[in-house]
Amino acid sequence: MDSMIPIFQVLIFIIFFIMFLLIGLYIYLLRPKAKKESEIVATDEVEGDEKDKDKKIENYGRFQGELTQESILDFMEFDEIVDNMIVRKKGTQYVMIIQCNGVNYDLMSEQEKISVEEGFVQFLNTLRFPIQLYVQSRTLNLRDIIATYKSRVDTLASEIEKLDARIAQAKAQGNRAVREKLEFERKRKVNVLEYGIDITDYVEKLSSNRNVLQQKTYVVVSYYSAEIGGGLENFSKEEIYNMCFSELYTRCQNIASALATSQITSKILDSEELAELLYIAYNRDEAEILQFSKALDAQYDALYSTGKDVLQKKQEKLDREINLDAIDIATDSILKADKMKQQEDLTRQINKDQKVKERALELLDTYEDQLDPRVYKLAKKEVEKTMDERQKEKEEKAPKEAEPKKIEAPRKKIVRRKTSDN
């Protein structure tokens, strides 16, 4: 019995040893798998971080979140544009902008340069409030200039057509003086028309070049409602607005007057020009493709667009007819008045010759007692002869006006139908 106890303890030890050995083997076999899973997890985490990083790089600069009107206004840093002013900071700051046109300083003489410099120094000395200078470069937009040239060309073409009608009318009436005058005027206008067409074509070709830039200089003038002083709560919003507008407009006028001493012309931008200035400042690339003036012409800011009213079209047609009738009547009256003037001049000339003749005969009668009777008679005949020769010379020198041809209306042929006797 006692010998069985050590054997039993040895068996138990062997069993426990085998169990620990199996457990160690199992742990050894499972360890590489856990390592692989941890490596896979770590790899996934790295890839996820790289994807998030790439996504952040791709969305860099893009607005993240909900886009509201308040966020847009915060980005644009101004509230509204009203009455040629930019309103900022919830109505506490008002801004007006003056556009300045440069001078050809390099082409001036030395005295003119000194004058410009002295004027600019005087402008700086007169400033009693802060200003900002802003320079903006934009692609030269010649669309408005081209439209102006084309409208003037069309006006010249219509004037030439009216002159053609007046020339034809003068030819029909045989008025040579008026016809030559009108032809000279027509030739002058045709030369101007050809020159205008050449200029328009040149400007259109120039506008196709996108590399032509124009640099504009602006003076930015600000006024704060706090500058009014204390007691703002005693004024209404409209009163504060009117006071700020008056003070700001006065400042801009003073600046414009001071710049004029340097031969710099300037003007205060209106609301539409302010909107265009800000549009180009915020959209430099898109401003060349979609111009602000074209957007306004397309009425993108309108709820709807309509054509002209029928009554308005009728009124425009009636106005054109009235203008054409008025031109015809005025032309006829000028031609008739010219004829009447020529007739009056001829009558005065005839009366003048008659009075000269009568005066000469009176003088001969005065000296009749002192002259020989035969000399007196011959002298009277000589007076008659001289006046007749003068009259013939004037008739030969005077242009013979062709009588207007009478245009007879075509006579209608009367066709008599034979009626059968009942």
C-alpha contacts under 8 A as a table, 3 or more apart, distances in Angstrom:
res1	aa1	res2	aa2	distance
1	M	4	M	5.26
1	M	5	I	6.98
2	D	5	I	5.64
2	D	6	P	7.76
3	S	6	P	6.15
3	S	7	I	7.06
4	M	7	I	5.33
4	M	8	F	6.21
5	I	8	F	5.16
5	I	9	Q	6.33
6	P	9	Q	5.05
6	P	10	V	6.18
7	I	10	V	5.10
7	I	11	L	6.28
8	F	11	L	5.16
8	F	12	I	6.27
9	Q	12	I	5.07
9	Q	13	F	6.17
10	V	13	F	5.05
10	V	14	I	6.14
11	L	14	I	5.03
11	L	15	I	6.12
12	I	15	I	5.10
12	I	16	F	6.23
13	F	16	F	5.18
13	F	17	F	6.04
14	I	17	F	4.98
14	I	18	I	6.11
15	I	18	I	5.14
15	I	19	M	6.19
16	F	19	M	5.00
16	F	20	F	6.15
17	F	20	F	5.18
17	F	21	L	6.04
18	I	21	L	4.93
18	I	22	L	6.12
19	M	22	L	5.11
19	M	23	I	6.11
20	F	23	I	5.01
20	F	24	G	6.09
21	L	24	G	5.14
21	L	25	L	6.17
22	L	25	L	5.00
22	L	26	Y	6.06
23	I	26	Y	5.06
23	I	27	I	6.20
24	G	27	I	5.11
24	G	28	Y	6.07
25	L	28	Y	4.99
25	L	29	L	6.18
26	Y	29	L	5.16
26	Y	30	L	6.23
27	I	30	L	5.15
27	I	31	R	6.14
28	Y	31	R	5.47
28	Y	32	P	7.82
29	L	32	P	6.82
29	L	33	K	7.81
30	L	33	K	5.54
30	L	34	A	6.57
31	R	34	A	5.32
31	R	35	K	6.28
32	P	35	K	4.93
32	P	36	K	6.12
33	K	36	K	5.08
33	K	37	E	6.25
34	A	37	E	5.04
34	A	38	S	6.12
35	K	38	S	5.12
35	K	39	E	6.12
36	K	39	E	5.01
36	K	40	I	6.08
37	E	40	I	5.00
37	E	41	V	6.09
38	S	41	V	5.02
38	S	42	A	6.02
39	E	42	A	4.98
39	E	43	T	6.01
40	I	43	T	4.99
40	I	44	D	6.13
41	V	44	D	5.09
41	V	45	E	6.20
42	A	45	E	5.07
42	A	46	V	6.28
43	T	46	V	5.10
43	T	47	E	6.16
44	D	47	E	5.06
44	D	48	G	5.98
45	E	48	G	5.00
45	E	49	D	6.15
46	V	49	D	5.07
46	V	50	E	6.20
47	E	50	E	5.02
47	E	51	K	6.10
48	G	51	K	5.04
48	G	52	D	6.13
49	D	52	D	5.06
49	D	53	K	6.04
50	E	53	K	4.92
50	E	54	D	6.07
51	K	54	D	5.04
51	K	55	K	6.04
52	D	55	K	4.98
52	D	56	K	6.10
53	K	56	K	5.07
53	K	57	I	6.22
54	D	57	I	5.03
54	D	58	E	6.11
55	K	58	E	5.03
55	K	59	N	6.16
56	K	59	N	5.18
56	K	60	Y	5.91
57	I	60	Y	5.09
59	N	62	R	5.44
63	F	67	L	7.82
67	L	71	S	6.54
67	L	72	I	7.47
68	T	71	S	5.34
68	T	72	I	6.51
69	Q	72	I	5.13
69	Q	73	L	6.26
70	E	73	L	5.15
70	E	74	D	6.14
71	S	74	D	5.01
71	S	75	F	6.24
72	I	75	F	5.09
72	I	76	M	6.22
73	L	76	M	5.04
73	L	77	E	6.04
73	L	78	F	6.43
73	L	79	D	6.47
74	D	77	E	5.23
74	D	78	F	7.45
77	E	88	R	6.83
77	E	89	K	7.63
78	F	86	I	6.93
78	F	87	V	6.04
78	F	88	R	4.44
78	F	89	K	6.70
79	D	86	I	7.54
79	D	87	V	5.49
79	D	88	R	5.25
79	D	89	K	7.01
79	D	90	K	6.54
79	D	91	G	7.65
80	E	86	I	6.08
80	E	87	V	5.41
80	E	88	R	7.39
81	I	84	N	6.87
81	I	85	M	5.64
81	I	86	I	4.67
81	I	87	V	6.13
81	I	271	S	6.31
81	I	274	L	7.64
81	I	275	A	7.40
82	V	85	M	5.41
82	V	86	I	6.64
82	V	87	V	7.45
82	V	271	S	6.37
83	D	270	D	7.42
83	D	271	S	6.33
84	N	96	M	6.78
84	N	268	I	7.90
84	N	269	L	6.47
84	N	270	D	4.51
84	N	271	S	4.40
84	N	274	L	7.26
85	M	94	Y	6.34
85	M	95	V	5.45
85	M	96	M	5.10
85	M	97	I	7.88
85	M	270	D	7.81
85	M	271	S	6.83
85	M	274	L	7.89
86	I	94	Y	5.75
86	I	95	V	4.96
86	I	96	M	6.58
86	I	274	L	7.82
87	V	90	K	7.41
87	V	91	G	5.74
87	V	92	T	7.67
87	V	93	Q	6.03
87	V	94	Y	4.84
87	V	95	V	6.51
88	R	91	G	5.65
88	R	92	T	6.48
88	R	93	Q	5.06
88	R	94	Y	6.23
88	R	95	V	7.83
89	K	92	T	5.51
89	K	93	Q	6.04
90	K	93	Q	7.71
91	G	94	Y	7.17
91	G	225	S	7.96
92	T	224	Y	5.63
92	T	225	S	5.24
92	T	226	A	7.35
93	Q	222	S	6.85
93	Q	223	Y	5.81
93	Q	224	Y	4.50
93	Q	225	S	6.37
94	Y	222	S	5.68
94	Y	223	Y	5.29
94	Y	224	Y	6.32
94	Y	244	C	7.21
94	Y	245	F	7.76
94	Y	248	L	7.74
95	V	220	V	6.92
95	V	221	V	5.68
95	V	222	S	4.47
95	V	223	Y	6.47
95	V	248	L	7.70
96	M	220	V	6.17
96	M	221	V	5.36
96	M	222	S	6.52
96	M	248	L	7.08
96	M	249	Y	7.73
96	M	252	C	7.46
96	M	268	I	7.29
96	M	269	L	7.53
97	I	218	Y	6.44
97	I	219	V	5.69
97	I	220	V	4.66
97	I	221	V	6.10
97	I	268	I	6.02
97	I	269	L	5.95
97	I	274	L	7.72
98	I	218	Y	5.45
98	I	219	V	5.05
98	I	220	V	6.54
98	I	221	V	7.91
98	I	252	C	7.15
98	I	256	A	7.88
98	I	266	S	6.46
98	I	267	K	5.52
98	I	268	I	4.49
98	I	269	L	5.99
99	Q	216	K	7.40
99	Q	217	T	6.16
99	Q	218	Y	4.61
99	Q	219	V	6.57
99	Q	266	S	5.48
99	Q	267	K	5.51
99	Q	268	I	6.34
99	Q	269	L	6.67
100	C	216	K	7.35
100	C	217	T	5.67
100	C	218	Y	5.89
100	C	219	V	7.49
100	C	264	I	6.69
100	C	265	T	6.02
100	C	266	S	4.41
100	C	267	K	6.86
101	N	216	K	7.52
101	N	217	T	7.34
101	N	264	I	6.03
101	N	265	T	5.55
101	N	266	S	6.08
102	G	264	I	6.16
102	G	265	T	7.69
103	V	263	Q	7.15
103	V	264	I	6.48
104	N	107	L	5.51
104	N	108	M	6.67
105	Y	108	M	5.38
105	Y	113	K	6.57
108	M	111	Q	7.97
108	M	112	E	5.74
108	M	113	K	6.07
109	S	112	E	5.19
109	S	113	K	6.22
110	E	113	K	5.14
110	E	114	I	6.32
111	Q	114	I	5.18
111	Q	115	S	6.26
112	E	115	S	4.98
112	E	116	V	6.26
113	K	116	V	5.12
113	K	117	E	6.21
114	I	117	E	5.10
114	I	118	E	6.10
115	S	118	E	5.19
115	S	119	G	6.14
115	S	262	S	7.03
116	V	119	G	5.07
116	V	120	F	6.22
116	V	261	T	7.32
116	V	262	S	4.43
116	V	263	Q	6.74
117	E	120	F	5.09
117	E	121	V	6.24
117	E	262	S	6.98
118	E	121	V	5.09
118	E	122	Q	6.16
118	E	262	S	7.48
119	G	122	Q	5.02
119	G	123	F	6.18
119	G	258	A	7.66
119	G	259	L	7.33
119	G	261	T	4.91
119	G	262	S	4.46
120	F	123	F	4.88
120	F	124	L	6.32
120	F	258	A	7.98
120	F	259	L	6.91
120	F	261	T	7.35
120	F	262	S	5.63
121	V	124	L	5.13
121	V	125	N	6.22
122	Q	125	N	5.06
122	Q	126	T	6.28
122	Q	258	A	7.39
123	F	126	T	5.30
123	F	127	L	6.75
123	F	255	I	7.48
123	F	258	A	5.04
123	F	259	L	6.22
123	F	261	T	7.81
124	L	127	L	5.51
126	T	258	A	7.67
127	L	130	P	7.52
127	L	255	I	7.94
130	P	221	V	7.36
130	P	222	S	7.72
131	I	219	V	6.74
131	I	220	V	5.74
131	I	221	V	5.20
131	I	222	S	7.14
132	Q	219	V	5.75
132	Q	220	V	4.90
132	Q	221	V	6.75
133	L	217	T	7.17
133	L	218	Y	5.80
133	L	219	V	4.83
133	L	220	V	6.16
134	Y	217	T	5.88
134	Y	218	Y	5.04
134	Y	219	V	6.31
134	Y	220	V	7.11
135	V	215	Q	6.88
135	V	216	K	5.70
135	V	217	T	4.52
135	V	218	Y	6.17
136	Q	215	Q	5.80
136	Q	216	K	5.39
136	Q	217	T	6.55
136	Q	281	A	7.90
137	S	213	L	6.49
137	S	214	Q	5.61
137	S	215	Q	4.39
137	S	216	K	6.33
138	R	213	L	5.59
138	R	214	Q	5.47
138	R	215	Q	6.52
138	R	280	I	7.87
139	T	210	R	6.67
139	T	211	N	7.15
139	T	212	V	6.02
139	T	213	L	4.49
139	T	214	Q	6.02
139	T	288	E	6.84
140	L	207	S	7.39
140	L	210	R	7.89
140	L	212	V	5.80
140	L	213	L	5.20
140	L	214	Q	5.36
141	N	144	D	7.50
141	N	207	S	6.98
142	L	145	I	5.16
142	L	146	I	6.07
142	L	203	V	7.32
142	L	204	E	7.75
142	L	207	S	5.86
143	R	146	I	5.18
143	R	147	A	6.20
143	R	207	S	7.74
144	D	147	A	5.06
144	D	148	T	6.22
145	I	148	T	5.09
145	I	149	Y	6.25
146	I	149	Y	5.09
146	I	150	K	6.15
146	I	200	T	6.22
146	I	203	V	6.82
146	I	204	E	6.87
147	A	150	K	5.14
147	A	151	S	6.19
148	T	151	S	5.20
148	T	152	R	6.32
149	Y	152	R	5.18
149	Y	153	V	6.18
149	Y	196	G	7.05
149	Y	200	T	6.14
150	K	153	V	4.98
150	K	154	D	6.14
150	K	197	I	7.99
150	K	200	T	6.99
151	S	154	D	5.11
151	S	155	T	6.20
152	R	155	T	4.97
152	R	156	L	6.23
153	V	156	L	5.13
153	V	157	A	6.22
153	V	193	L	6.12
153	V	196	G	6.28
153	V	197	I	6.89
154	D	157	A	5.06
154	D	158	S	6.29
155	T	158	S	5.21
155	T	159	E	6.24
156	L	159	E	5.00
156	L	160	I	6.19
156	L	189	K	6.90
156	L	193	L	6.28
157	A	160	I	5.15
157	A	161	E	6.38
157	A	193	L	7.20
158	S	161	E	5.08
158	S	162	K	6.40
159	E	162	K	5.11
159	E	163	L	6.25
160	I	163	L	4.96
160	I	164	D	6.20
160	I	186	R	6.16
160	I	189	K	6.92
160	I	190	V	7.34
161	E	164	D	5.07
161	E	165	A	6.47
162	K	165	A	5.14
162	K	166	R	6.36
163	L	166	R	5.01
163	L	167	I	6.04
163	L	182	L	6.70
163	L	183	E	7.99
163	L	186	R	6.42
164	D	167	I	5.06
164	D	168	A	6.17
164	D	186	R	7.78
165	A	168	A	5.20
165	A	169	Q	6.23
166	R	169	Q	4.96
166	R	170	A	6.13
166	R	182	L	7.58
166	R	331	T	7.16
167	I	170	A	5.02
167	I	171	K	6.18
167	I	179	R	5.55
167	I	182	L	6.24
167	I	183	E	6.98
168	A	171	K	5.12
168	A	172	A	6.26
169	Q	172	A	5.12
169	Q	173	Q	6.34
170	A	173	Q	5.11
170	A	174	G	6.01
170	A	175	N	5.37
170	A	176	R	7.31
170	A	178	V	6.61
170	A	179	R	5.46
170	A	335	L	7.99
171	K	174	G	4.96
171	K	175	N	6.36
171	K	176	R	7.26
171	K	179	R	6.57
172	A	175	N	7.97
172	A	404	P	6.23
172	A	405	K	7.51
173	Q	402	A	7.99
173	Q	403	E	7.38
173	Q	404	P	5.13
174	G	401	E	6.15
174	G	402	A	5.34
174	G	403	E	6.56
174	G	404	P	6.06
175	N	178	V	5.72
175	N	179	R	6.21
175	N	401	E	6.85
175	N	402	A	7.97
176	R	179	R	5.06
176	R	180	E	6.16
176	R	401	E	7.54
177	A	180	E	5.36
177	A	181	K	6.29
178	V	181	K	5.10
178	V	182	L	6.16
179	R	182	L	5.17
179	R	183	E	6.09
180	E	183	E	5.07
180	E	184	F	6.20
181	K	184	F	5.26
181	K	185	E	6.39
182	L	185	E	5.05
182	L	186	R	6.08
183	E	186	R	4.95
183	E	187	K	6.17
184	F	187	K	5.18
184	F	188	R	6.38
185	E	188	R	5.17
185	E	189	K	6.32
186	R	189	K	5.17
186	R	190	V	6.12
187	K	190	V	5.12
187	K	191	N	6.38
188	R	191	N	5.30
188	R	192	V	6.46
189	K	192	V	5.00
189	K	193	L	6.03
190	V	193	L	4.93
190	V	194	E	6.23
191	N	194	E	5.26
191	N	195	Y	6.27
192	V	195	Y	5.11
192	V	196	G	6.08
193	L	196	G	5.03
193	L	197	I	6.22
194	E	197	I	5.16
194	E	198	D	6.34
195	Y	198	D	5.19
195	Y	199	I	6.26
196	G	199	I	5.09
196	G	200	T	6.14
197	I	200	T	5.11
197	I	201	D	6.26
198	D	201	D	5.22
198	D	202	Y	6.21
199	I	202	Y	5.10
199	I	203	V	6.20
200	T	203	V	5.22
200	T	204	E	6.17
201	D	204	E	5.13
201	D	205	K	6.32
202	Y	205	K	5.24
202	Y	206	L	6.20
203	V	206	L	4.86
203	V	207	S	6.10
204	E	207	S	5.14
204	E	208	S	6.68
205	K	208	S	5.41
205	K	209	N	7.33
206	L	209	N	5.64
207	S	210	R	7.23
209	N	212	V	6.20
210	R	213	L	7.84
221	V	248	L	7.45
221	V	251	R	7.69
221	V	252	C	7.07
222	S	248	L	7.14
223	Y	227	E	7.38
223	Y	244	C	6.76
223	Y	247	E	7.74
223	Y	248	L	6.11
224	Y	227	E	5.55
224	Y	228	I	7.81
224	Y	244	C	7.42
225	S	228	I	5.73
225	S	240	I	7.04
225	S	244	C	6.45
226	A	229	G	5.82
226	A	230	G	7.61
228	I	232	L	7.78
229	G	232	L	7.19
231	G	234	N	5.55
231	G	235	F	7.55
232	L	235	F	5.46
232	L	240	I	7.73
233	E	236	S	7.39
235	F	239	E	6.01
235	F	240	I	6.40
236	S	239	E	5.25
236	S	240	I	6.34
237	K	240	I	5.23
237	K	241	Y	6.14
238	E	241	Y	4.98
238	E	242	N	6.15
239	E	242	N	5.13
239	E	243	M	6.20
240	I	243	M	5.21
240	I	244	C	6.17
241	Y	244	C	5.24
241	Y	245	F	6.11
242	N	245	F	5.08
242	N	246	S	6.14
243	M	246	S	5.23
243	M	247	E	6.22
244	C	247	E	5.27
244	C	248	L	5.96
245	F	248	L	5.16
245	F	249	Y	5.95
246	S	249	Y	5.23
246	S	250	T	6.15
247	E	250	T	5.15
247	E	251	R	6.32
248	L	251	R	5.13
248	L	252	C	6.35
249	Y	252	C	5.14
249	Y	253	Q	6.24
250	T	253	Q	5.15
250	T	254	N	6.25
251	R	254	N	5.15
251	R	255	I	6.28
252	C	255	I	5.08
252	C	256	A	6.17
252	C	268	I	7.37
253	Q	256	A	5.07
253	Q	257	S	6.18
254	N	257	S	5.15
254	N	258	A	6.14
255	I	258	A	5.05
255	I	259	L	6.09
256	A	259	L	5.16
256	A	260	A	6.28
256	A	265	T	7.44
256	A	266	S	5.91
256	A	267	K	7.18
257	S	260	A	5.17
257	S	261	T	7.15
258	A	261	T	5.68
258	A	262	S	7.66
259	L	262	S	5.42
259	L	263	Q	6.87
259	L	264	I	5.45
259	L	265	T	7.05
259	L	266	S	7.62
260	A	263	Q	4.90
260	A	264	I	5.05
260	A	265	T	5.91
260	A	266	S	7.86
261	T	264	I	7.27
269	L	272	E	7.93
269	L	273	E	5.61
269	L	274	L	6.07
270	D	273	E	5.35
270	D	274	L	6.16
271	S	274	L	5.06
271	S	275	A	6.24
272	E	275	A	5.11
272	E	276	E	6.31
273	E	276	E	5.02
273	E	277	L	6.14
274	L	277	L	5.02
274	L	278	L	6.29
275	A	278	L	5.25
275	A	279	Y	5.96
276	E	279	Y	4.93
276	E	280	I	6.19
276	E	292	F	5.91
276	E	293	S	7.70
277	L	280	I	5.43
277	L	281	A	6.25
278	L	281	A	4.91
278	L	282	Y	6.14
279	Y	282	Y	5.35
279	Y	283	N	5.85
279	Y	287	A	7.32
279	Y	292	F	7.28
280	I	283	N	5.02
280	I	284	R	5.21
280	I	287	A	5.59
281	A	284	R	5.98
283	N	286	E	5.38
283	N	287	A	5.64
284	R	287	A	5.39
284	R	288	E	7.30
285	D	288	E	6.09
285	D	289	I	7.45
286	E	289	I	5.24
286	E	290	L	5.95
286	E	291	Q	7.89
287	A	290	L	5.30
287	A	291	Q	5.20
287	A	292	F	7.09
288	E	291	Q	6.00
290	L	294	K	7.14
290	L	295	A	7.19
291	Q	294	K	5.37
291	Q	295	A	6.44
292	F	295	A	5.07
292	F	296	L	6.40
293	S	296	L	5.15
293	S	297	D	6.20
294	K	297	D	4.96
294	K	298	A	6.12
295	A	298	A	5.11
295	A	299	Q	6.43
295	A	300	Y	5.92
296	L	299	Q	5.03
296	L	300	Y	6.25
296	L	301	D	6.98
297	D	300	Y	7.90
299	Q	302	A	5.23
299	Q	305	S	7.45
300	Y	303	L	7.99
302	A	305	S	6.99
308	K	312	Q	6.49
308	K	313	K	6.70
309	D	312	Q	5.09
309	D	313	K	6.36
310	V	313	K	5.10
310	V	314	K	6.27
311	L	314	K	5.04
311	L	315	Q	6.08
312	Q	315	Q	4.98
312	Q	316	E	6.17
313	K	316	E	5.12
313	K	317	K	6.19
314	K	317	K	5.09
314	K	318	L	6.09
315	Q	318	L	5.02
315	Q	319	D	6.11
316	E	319	D	5.02
316	E	320	R	6.28
317	K	320	R	5.16
317	K	321	E	6.34
318	L	321	E	5.12
318	L	322	I	6.13
319	D	322	I	5.02
319	D	323	N	6.17
320	R	323	N	5.12
320	R	324	L	6.27
321	E	324	L	5.17
321	E	325	D	6.16
322	I	325	D	5.19
322	I	326	A	5.99
323	N	326	A	5.03
323	N	327	I	6.14
324	L	327	I	5.12
324	L	328	D	6.34
325	D	328	D	5.15
325	D	329	I	6.16
326	A	329	I	5.15
326	A	330	A	6.00
327	I	330	A	5.12
327	I	331	T	6.08
328	D	331	T	5.12
328	D	332	D	6.20
329	I	332	D	5.16
329	I	333	S	6.08
330	A	333	S	5.09
330	A	334	I	6.17
331	T	334	I	5.18
331	T	335	L	6.32
332	D	335	L	5.17
332	D	336	K	6.14
333	S	336	K	5.10
333	S	337	A	5.93
334	I	337	A	5.07
334	I	338	D	6.08
335	L	338	D	5.09
335	L	339	K	6.36
336	K	339	K	5.12
336	K	340	M	6.19
337	A	340	M	5.00
337	A	341	K	6.09
338	D	341	K	5.07
338	D	342	Q	6.24
339	K	342	Q	5.08
339	K	343	Q	6.17
340	M	343	Q	5.01
340	M	344	E	6.12
341	K	344	E	5.05
341	K	345	D	6.12
342	Q	345	D	5.09
342	Q	346	L	6.17
343	Q	346	L	5.08
343	Q	347	T	6.14
344	E	347	T	5.01
344	E	348	R	6.10
345	D	348	R	5.08
345	D	349	Q	6.16
346	L	349	Q	5.06
346	L	350	I	6.22
347	T	350	I	5.12
347	T	351	N	6.12
348	R	351	N	5.02
348	R	352	K	5.96
349	Q	352	K	4.90
349	Q	353	D	6.24
350	I	353	D	5.20
350	I	354	Q	6.17
351	N	354	Q	5.02
351	N	355	K	6.09
352	K	355	K	5.12
352	K	356	V	6.15
353	D	356	V	5.02
353	D	357	K	6.16
353	D	387	M	7.26
354	Q	357	K	5.11
354	Q	358	E	6.18
355	K	358	E	5.00
355	K	359	R	6.00
356	V	359	R	5.10
356	V	360	A	6.14
357	K	360	A	5.17
357	K	361	L	6.32
357	K	383	V	7.04
357	K	384	E	7.52
357	K	387	M	6.84
358	E	361	L	5.21
358	E	362	E	6.19
359	R	362	E	5.03
359	R	363	L	6.33
360	A	363	L	5.18
360	A	364	L	6.42
360	A	383	V	7.21
361	L	364	L	5.02
361	L	365	D	6.17
361	L	380	K	6.71
361	L	383	V	7.54
362	E	365	D	5.00
362	E	366	T	6.18
363	L	366	T	4.99
363	L	367	Y	6.54
364	L	367	Y	5.29
364	L	368	E	5.93
364	L	376	Y	7.11
364	L	379	A	7.69
364	L	380	K	7.37
365	D	368	E	4.95
366	T	369	D	7.64
367	Y	370	Q	5.34
367	Y	371	L	6.38
368	E	371	L	5.26
368	E	372	D	7.71
368	E	373	P	7.55
368	E	376	Y	6.45
369	D	372	D	7.83
371	L	375	V	6.49
371	L	376	Y	6.08
372	D	375	V	5.10
372	D	376	Y	6.08
373	P	376	Y	5.01
373	P	377	K	6.32
374	R	377	K	5.23
374	R	378	L	6.21
375	V	378	L	5.11
375	V	379	A	5.95
376	Y	379	A	5.10
376	Y	380	K	6.34
377	K	380	K	5.20
377	K	381	K	6.34
378	L	381	K	5.07
378	L	382	E	6.11
379	A	382	E	4.97
379	A	383	V	6.27
380	K	383	V	5.12
380	K	384	E	6.41
381	K	384	E	5.11
381	K	385	K	6.14
382	E	385	K	4.94
382	E	386	T	6.00
383	V	386	T	5.17
383	V	387	M	6.24
384	E	387	M	5.38
384	E	388	D	6.23
385	K	388	D	5.16
385	K	389	E	6.25
386	T	389	E	5.19
386	T	390	R	6.29
387	M	390	R	5.11
387	M	391	Q	6.23
388	D	391	Q	5.10
388	D	392	K	6.32
389	E	392	K	5.10
389	E	393	E	6.21
390	R	393	E	5.12
390	R	394	K	6.27
391	Q	394	K	5.25
391	Q	395	E	6.27
392	K	395	E	5.11
392	K	396	E	6.22
393	E	396	E	5.13
393	E	397	K	6.21
394	K	397	K	5.13
394	K	398	A	5.93
395	E	398	A	5.23
396	E	399	P	7.80
